[in-house]
Amino acid sequence: MVAFSLIQPASPGLQFTSAPGLFQLTVGHKSQPQVATIRNIGWGPLTVSEIRLTGKDSSDFETGGSDCLVRPIPPGLTCAVPIFFVPNTEGRKRATLAVVAEGIYRPPQLPLAGSASRPNKFALAPPRALFDPIAVGSVGDWIPVEIHNLSAGPLKIENAQMSGEAPEDFELDLAACADEVAPDGQCKLHVRFHPTVPGTRNAVVLLKDNTGDAVHDLALSGEGIVGDLAVEPPQLSFPGMALQQTSKPLVVTVVSEGGVAVHVGEGQFGGEAPGDFRVVRNTCKESALTKGAQCNLELAFAPTKEGPRRATLSLQDDAFDGPHVVYLEGTGTRPRTPDIQVSPSAVPFGLQRVRVGVKPRLVTVFSRGEVPLHMGKVDLAPGGDAEFGLKSDCSGRTLNPNDSCMIAVYFTPQAARKYSAQVTIPSDAPDGTRLVELEGAGYLSDTTPVAPPYHFTARPETPATPPANAKPGTPSALQPGNATPAGPQPISCDDSMFHWDAVSGATSYQITVGFLRDTARERGAERIVYSNEVKLSPQLVKLEPGQSYTWTVTAIGGSGQRGDAAEPRYIRCAVSPFRPGLAKYVNPPGVVP
């Protein structure tokens, strides 16, 4: 059995893969070519035998030399046909491009379209006036635009009108084109730009001539630019600052973001408290800020009053939206200063034997401020008696708040007389140097000590002896205190020295201190909180701060006989937040508190 197989030869295929767009041209001119691309989509080679233009307007189109007619096109490859638009009359034009090829029985057709306009009688060069960006409010340079007469007769511009979006931002000068322009001649009109607002500004000059042409238009475009500043941050908040102190500076950065250089001046303070803020450095006033450049202002806060303080800083700039304002705020606080407390403020040594040293008295220096206290050199003031001396760990020290140091004061009298001196305690507390008064007296072993004012006489050979049962007199000149309980002024009771005048015939004295209740029900009632028999005046008694007291003293004779008690004195102790609870109450025998 014999079998036969018939193999059909490979055939080509044809397809347009790209087409020209719409042609637009003036009558009498030839366009630039647009290309139509042909692809062989078959399996065999494609041989193009003819490329033709058909249709009623086929004479308005032309084809150029094509590689499609040169050789067969292998499968999958392409060739190109250039097409030109050459209108003879005005109006819309249509035609068809047809390709004849071997083996293609129904060749594809490609439609062509074009639009032809009547030729102008004059031309504008350039056809559009574009202006460089300039600052709003300024006036640009004139730009010339040439009018070329393309007609066979004289050309005259009969009317010119500014129109469009922003005609007020442009200016037209037709002086050079006021006369007729000969055929193939030319004249120049001029336009310029003076923007009134920022941004792109557009307008159109409409020109009507004597040739019967349609109105010709000249497009105008420009951009108005401005100086623009960004201020960061727009508000400064300073931390709380003590009065008369100056804060660390905070920085405001000024950045130029516009197209025009900006000048920034000194700045002016305003608002509620303009005097509490200051510019400590300004780099902005040194030169103009071009786009992208920046400068800094450093501002400080120095409050003059306590509480919230607010102000504004107006930058004197020439930016379009200037001046720019920076808002300032801070809080003035009570000054944090060192403070010193010295206790006691006076040290009485009383009567001491000549050339016999006594136990030193202690003076306490206490730092009671909110900041450290810096001490100077503690010393005896010039001019005082040399019988006093001191030792101290206070000199040159820095005492933190609530810290203290001690001063030990010595007294060794060298003669039977009264002595005095002062201890100087310098520091950086606002009230400066504190003084502690020192007093004492010396007596010889063969003299009888007497109370102030420390007058001494030699012991008589036959001393006067008062009667055994003589009643001593009444002490007088009691200090401190008031004669009546009404309205005593507060005094510091940390270390209260009680003084009275000596009484003839007295060998000792009884001090009695009563506590005064201060309520509406028991006002004036008292109870004894201290009672002690002493030899001499003055005496140190510690009392409770913030309380009221009454005290008196009674002279006691050599045989125990008592005189009349002195008129009581009334004391109100000031409140001391640093050393509460100093009073030491001693109840006499038989007295129930």
C-alpha positions in Angstrom: 0.0 0.0 0.0 1.4 3.4 -1.0 0.5 6.6 1.0 1.0 10.2 -0.2 1.2 13.4 1.9 0.6 16.9 0.5 2.5 19.7 2.4 1.1 23.2 1.9 3.8 25.8 1.3 4.3 28.5 4.1 2.4 31.7 3.4 3.1 35.3 4.6 0.8 37.6 6.6 0.6 41.4 6.7 -0.4 43.7 9.6 0.0 47.5 10.4 1.5 47.8 13.8 1.7 51.6 14.1 -0.1 54.4 12.3 0.4 58.2 11.9 -1.6 60.6 14.0 -3.6 63.6 12.9 -1.6 65.9 10.6 -2.0 69.7 11.1 -0.5 72.1 8.6 -0.9 75.4 6.8 -1.9 75.2 3.2 1.1 75.2 0.9 3.5 73.5 3.3 4.8 70.0 3.6 4.8 68.2 7.0 7.5 66.2 8.6 7.0 62.5 7.9 5.0 60.2 10.1 5.7 56.4 9.9 3.4 53.5 9.3 4.9 50.2 10.3 4.2 46.8 8.5 4.9 43.5 10.2 5.0 40.0 8.5 2.8 37.9 10.7 2.9 34.8 8.4 5.2 31.8 8.1 6.6 32.7 4.7 8.5 35.7 3.4 6.4 38.8 2.5 7.0 40.5 -0.8 5.4 43.9 -1.2 4.8 44.9 -4.8 3.0 48.2 -4.4 2.2 51.0 -1.9 -0.7 53.2 -2.9 -2.8 56.1 -1.6 -6.5 56.2 -2.3 -9.5 58.3 -1.4 -10.9 61.7 -2.3 -8.0 63.6 -0.6 -5.2 61.2 -1.6 -3.5 64.1 -3.4 -3.0 65.9 -0.1 -0.8 63.0 1.2 2.5 61.5 -0.1 4.6 58.5 0.7 8.4 58.5 0.9 10.9 55.9 0.0 10.1 52.6 1.9 12.3 49.6 2.7 9.1 47.5 2.3 9.7 47.5 -1.6 13.4 46.7 -1.5 13.4 43.0 -0.5 11.1 40.3 1.0 10.3 40.7 4.6 11.1 37.6 6.7 8.5 36.3 9.1 8.2 38.3 12.3 10.1 41.3 10.9 8.8 44.8 10.0 9.3 47.5 7.4 8.3 51.2 7.4 6.4 53.5 5.1 7.0 57.3 5.6 3.9 59.5 5.0 3.8 63.3 4.4 0.9 65.8 4.6 0.9 68.3 1.7 -2.5 70.1 1.8 -3.5 72.0 -1.3 -6.6 73.6 0.2 -7.8 74.3 3.7 -10.1 71.9 5.7 -10.1 68.4 7.0 -8.4 65.8 4.7 -8.9 62.0 4.6 -7.2 59.2 2.6 -6.3 55.5 2.8 -2.9 53.7 2.6 -3.1 50.3 0.9 -0.3 47.7 0.5 -0.3 45.1 -2.3 1.8 42.0 -1.5 2.1 38.5 -3.0 0.0 35.9 -1.4 -2.2 38.5 0.3 -5.6 38.4 -1.2 -7.3 41.0 1.0 -4.6 43.6 1.8 -5.3 45.7 5.0 -5.9 49.4 4.6 -4.7 52.2 7.0 -6.8 55.4 7.3 -5.0 58.8 7.2 -6.3 62.2 8.4 -5.1 65.8 8.4 -6.3 69.3 9.0 -5.2 72.2 6.7 -5.5 75.8 7.7 -5.4 79.0 5.7 -2.0 80.6 5.7 -1.5 83.6 8.0 -0.9 87.0 6.5 1.7 87.7 9.3 3.7 85.7 11.7 4.8 86.3 15.4 8.3 85.5 16.5 8.4 84.2 19.2 4.7 83.0 19.1 4.7 83.0 22.9 6.4 85.4 25.3 7.8 83.6 28.4 9.1 85.8 31.3 11.6 84.9 33.9 10.3 84.7 37.5 10.5 88.1 39.2 9.5 89.4 42.6 6.0 90.4 43.2 5.7 94.2 43.0 8.8 94.6 40.7 8.8 95.3 37.0 10.6 93.1 34.5 12.4 94.0 31.3 10.7 94.5 27.9 10.6 91.5 25.6 10.5 92.2 21.9 8.1 90.2 19.6 8.6 90.5 15.9 5.6 90.8 13.5 6.5 89.6 9.9 4.2 90.6 7.0 3.6 87.5 4.9 0.9 89.1 2.7 1.3 90.7 -0.7 0.1 94.1 0.5 0.8 96.4 3.4 0.0 95.2 6.9 -1.4 97.4 9.6 -2.3 96.4 13.2 -5.7 98.0 13.7 -6.5 96.8 17.3 -4.6 95.2 20.2 -6.3 94.0 23.3 -5.0 92.4 26.5 -7.1 89.5 27.7 -6.8 86.2 29.6 -6.4 85.3 33.3 -4.2 88.2 34.6 -4.1 91.0 32.0 -3.3 93.5 34.8 0.1 91.8 35.4 1.4 92.5 31.8 2.0 95.7 29.8 2.0 96.1 25.9 3.9 98.7 23.9 2.8 98.9 20.2 4.6 102.1 19.4 7.0 100.5 16.9 4.2 98.9 15.0 1.9 101.9 14.7 2.7 102.4 11.0 2.0 100.1 8.1 4.4 97.2 7.5 5.5 96.6 3.8 5.2 93.1 2.3 7.9 90.9 3.7 8.6 93.6 6.2 8.5 93.5 10.0 8.0 95.5 13.1 8.5 94.8 16.8 6.0 95.1 19.6 7.1 94.9 23.3 5.6 93.3 26.3 6.7 93.2 30.0 5.7 91.6 33.2 5.0 93.2 36.6 3.3 90.6 38.9 1.0 91.7 41.6 0.5 88.4 43.4 2.7 85.3 43.7 2.3 82.3 41.3 2.0 81.7 37.6 0.3 84.5 35.7 -1.0 84.2 32.2 -2.5 86.6 29.6 -3.1 86.9 25.8 -2.6 89.8 23.5 -5.3 89.8 20.7 -4.1 91.4 17.5 -6.4 92.4 14.6 -5.0 93.5 11.3 -6.2 94.9 8.0 -5.8 91.8 5.9 -9.1 90.1 6.9 -7.2 87.4 8.8 -8.7 86.0 12.0 -7.5 87.6 15.2 -3.9 86.6 16.0 -3.0 85.9 19.6 0.2 86.3 21.5 0.4 84.2 24.7 2.1 85.7 27.7 3.3 83.8 30.8 5.3 84.7 33.9 5.7 83.8 37.5 5.6 86.2 40.5 7.8 85.1 43.3 8.1 86.3 46.9 10.3 86.2 49.9 9.0 83.6 52.3 10.3 82.8 55.8 9.8 79.8 58.0 10.3 80.4 61.7 10.9 77.4 63.9 9.8 77.1 66.5 7.1 79.7 66.4 6.9 79.7 70.2 9.6 79.5 72.9 8.8 78.3 76.4 11.5 79.0 78.9 11.9 77.0 82.2 11.1 78.7 85.5 13.8 81.3 86.3 14.5 83.2 89.6 14.1 86.9 89.6 17.1 88.9 88.3 18.6 85.7 86.9 19.1 85.1 83.2 18.3 81.8 81.5 20.4 79.9 79.0 19.5 81.1 75.5 17.0 79.2 73.3 17.4 79.3 69.6 14.9 80.3 66.9 15.9 79.3 63.3 14.7 81.4 60.4 14.8 79.7 56.9 14.2 81.5 53.6 11.9 79.4 51.4 10.9 81.8 48.8 12.5 82.8 45.5 13.5 86.3 46.6 16.2 87.2 49.1 14.8 88.3 52.5 16.3 90.8 54.9 15.7 90.3 58.7 16.3 93.2 61.1 16.7 93.5 64.9 13.2 92.4 66.0 10.9 94.3 68.3 9.5 93.0 71.6 5.9 93.5 72.6 3.2 92.0 74.7 2.7 91.9 78.4 6.3 91.7 79.6 8.7 92.8 76.8 11.4 93.7 79.2 11.7 90.2 80.5 13.2 88.8 77.3 16.2 89.7 75.3 18.1 88.8 72.1 21.6 87.8 73.0 22.7 86.9 69.4 21.3 87.6 66.0 23.0 86.2 62.9 20.0 87.1 60.7 20.8 90.8 60.3 24.2 90.2 58.8 23.1 89.6 55.2 20.1 88.9 52.9 18.8 85.3 53.1 18.6 83.7 49.6 16.4 80.6 49.0 17.4 77.8 51.3 19.6 80.0 53.5 19.0 80.2 57.3 20.0 82.2 60.3 19.5 82.0 64.1 18.3 84.2 66.9 19.3 83.3 70.5 16.9 84.6 73.1 17.2 84.6 76.9 14.7 85.1 79.7 15.4 87.3 82.7 12.2 87.8 84.7 11.5 91.0 86.7 8.4 89.7 88.5 7.2 86.4 89.8 4.5 84.4 87.9 3.8 83.8 84.2 5.6 86.3 81.9 4.7 86.6 78.2 5.9 88.6 75.3 6.2 88.6 71.5 9.2 89.2 69.2 8.3 90.7 65.8 11.0 90.1 63.2 11.4 93.1 61.0 11.6 91.3 57.7 10.6 92.2 54.2 9.0 88.8 53.3 5.7 88.9 51.5 3.8 87.8 54.6 6.0 89.6 57.1 6.6 90.6 59.8 6.9 87.2 61.4 6.1 86.8 65.2 7.7 84.5 67.7 5.7 84.0 70.9 7.6 83.9 74.2 6.7 82.7 77.7 8.3 81.9 81.0 7.7 81.9 84.7 9.5 84.1 87.2 10.2 82.4 90.5 11.3 83.6 93.9 15.1 83.9 94.0 16.8 80.9 95.5 19.4 82.6 97.8 21.5 81.3 100.6 20.3 82.1 104.1 22.1 82.0 107.4 21.0 81.6 111.0 23.4 82.3 113.8 22.5 81.2 117.4 23.0 82.7 119.8 23.5 86.2 118.6 25.2 87.2 121.9 27.4 85.2 124.3 27.6 86.6 127.9 30.4 84.9 129.9 29.3 86.7 133.1 31.8 87.2 136.0 34.9 85.1 135.7 38.1 84.9 137.8 41.0 86.7 136.5 43.5 84.5 134.5 41.2 81.5 134.9 39.9 80.1 131.6 36.3 79.0 131.4 34.5 76.4 129.4 34.0 77.7 125.8 30.6 78.8 124.7 29.4 77.4 121.3 27.8 79.4 118.5 26.0 77.5 115.8 25.9 78.6 112.2 23.0 77.0 110.3 22.4 77.1 106.5 18.6 77.5 106.1 18.4 78.7 102.5 17.5 76.7 99.4 21.0 76.9 97.9 24.5 76.2 99.5 25.9 78.9 101.8 29.5 79.9 101.2 31.3 81.0 104.4 34.1 83.4 104.7 36.8 83.6 107.4 35.3 83.6 110.9 37.3 85.9 113.1 37.2 88.4 115.9 36.4 91.9 114.8 39.2 94.4 115.1 39.1 96.7 118.2 37.7 94.1 120.6 39.3 92.8 123.7 42.1 90.3 123.2 40.9 88.3 126.2 38.4 86.5 123.9 39.5 83.8 121.4 37.8 81.3 119.1 38.1 78.1 117.2 35.9 77.2 114.3 35.3 74.7 111.5 33.2 77.2 109.6 35.8 79.3 107.9 35.9 78.8 104.1 33.3 76.1 104.2 30.3 75.5 101.9 27.2 74.5 103.9 24.5 72.7 102.0 20.9 73.5 103.0 20.3 72.3 106.5 24.0 71.8 107.2 25.6 73.6 110.2 29.0 74.3 111.7 30.2 75.4 115.1 32.2 78.3 116.6 33.8 77.8 120.0 34.4 81.1 121.9 36.9 81.4 124.8 37.2 84.0 127.5 40.2 84.4 129.9 40.0 87.8 131.8 43.3 89.4 132.7 42.0 92.1 135.0 39.1 92.9 137.2 37.0 94.8 134.6 34.4 94.5 131.9 35.4 93.0 128.5 33.6 92.9 125.1 34.3 91.8 121.5 32.5 90.7 118.4 32.7 87.6 116.3 32.4 88.4 112.5 30.8 85.6 110.4 31.0 86.5 106.7 29.0 84.6 104.1 27.3 85.1 100.7 23.8 85.4 102.4 22.0 88.5 101.3 22.4 90.2 104.7 26.1 89.8 104.5 28.3 89.5 107.6 26.7 88.5 110.9 28.0 89.6 114.3 27.9 87.8 117.6 28.4 90.1 120.6 30.8 88.8 123.4 30.6 90.1 126.9 32.3 89.2 130.2 34.0 90.5 133.3 36.9 89.5 135.4 37.2 89.7 139.2 40.1 89.0 141.6 39.8 86.3 144.1 39.8 88.8 147.0 36.8 90.7 145.7 33.1 90.0 145.8 31.5 89.6 142.4 28.6 91.9 141.8 26.0 92.1 139.1 26.3 94.4 136.1 27.5 97.1 135.4 30.5 95.2 137.0 31.9 97.9 139.3 34.5 96.4 141.5 36.0 97.7 144.8 38.6 96.2 147.1 37.2 94.1 149.9 36.9 96.3 153.0 38.7 95.2 156.1 35.4 95.1 157.9 32.7 94.1 155.4 29.3 95.5 155.8 27.0 92.7 156.8 23.3 93.3 156.3 20.9 92.3 159.1 20.4 88.5 159.2 16.6 88.8 158.6 16.8 91.8 156.1 14.3 91.4 153.3 15.9 91.9 149.8 14.5 94.5 147.5 12.5 93.9 144.3 14.4 93.3 141.1 13.7 95.9 138.3 14.5 96.5 134.6 13.5 93.0 133.5 14.3 92.2 129.9 13.1 90.9 127.5 9.3 91.3 127.4 6.4 93.8 127.7 4.8 95.1 130.8 1.3 94.0 129.6 0.2 90.9 127.8 -1.5 92.9 125.0 0.5 93.0 121.8 4.0 91.9 122.7 6.2 91.9 119.6 7.6 88.5 118.6 11.2 87.9 119.5 13.6 85.1 118.7 13.5 82.6 121.6 16.1 80.2 120.4 18.4 81.4 123.2 16.7 84.0 125.4 18.9 85.9 127.8 17.0 87.1 130.9 18.4 90.3 132.4 17.5 92.3 135.6 19.2 94.8 137.8 21.0 93.5 140.9 19.3 93.9 144.3 21.3 95.0 147.4 21.4 92.2 150.0 20.4 89.4 147.5 22.6 86.4 147.3 20.5 84.5 144.7 17.5 85.0 142.5 14.5 82.8 141.7 13.4 82.9 138.0 9.9 81.7 137.3 8.5 81.3 133.8 4.8 80.6 133.0 3.2 79.4 129.8 0.3 81.5 128.6 -2.6 79.7 127.0 -4.0 81.6 124.0 -7.6 80.4 123.6 -10.8 82.4 123.8 -11.9 80.3 126.9 -8.6 80.4 128.8 -6.9 83.6 127.5 -4.4 84.8 130.1 -4.4 81.6 132.1 -0.8 80.3 132.8 1.1 77.3 134.2 4.6 77.3 135.4 7.0 75.6 133.0 10.4 76.8 134.4 11.6 77.7 137.9 15.2 77.9 138.9 17.4 79.6 141.5 20.4 81.4 140.1 23.3 83.5 141.4 23.6 86.3 138.8 22.0 88.1 135.9 21.8 87.5 133.0 20.6 83.9 132.6 19.9 81.8 129.5 16.5 80.2 129.3 15.3 78.2 126.3 11.7 78.7 125.2 9.4 77.1 122.7 9.0 79.0 119.4 5.5 80.1 118.5 4.3 80.2 122.2 3.6 83.0 124.7 5.1 83.3 128.2 5.3 85.4 131.3 8.3 85.6 133.6 9.4 87.2 136.8 12.3 87.2 139.3 12.5 87.2 143.0 15.5 88.3 145.1 16.6 85.8 147.9 18.7 87.0 150.9 21.6 85.2 152.6 19.3 83.7 155.2 16.7 82.5 152.6 14.4 85.5 153.1 12.6 86.4 149.9 11.8 89.8 148.6 8.8 90.8 146.5 8.6 89.4 143.0 9.2 91.8 140.2 6.4 93.0 137.9 6.0 90.2 135.3 7.1 90.6 131.7 5.3 89.1 128.8 7.0 87.4 125.8 5.7 86.1 122.5 8.3 83.8 120.7 8.6 84.0 116.9 8.0 80.8 114.9 11.3 79.2 113.9 10.9 76.5 111.2 14.5 75.5 111.4 14.9 74.6 115.1 11.5 73.6 116.6 11.2 72.2 120.0 14.0 74.0 121.7 12.2 74.7 125.0 13.2 72.6 128.0 10.5 72.8 130.6 11.5 72.4 134.2 8.7 72.0 136.7 9.6 73.2 140.2 8.9 70.8 143.0 5.2 70.5 143.9 4.0 72.2 140.7 1.7 70.0 138.6 1.6 71.1 134.9 
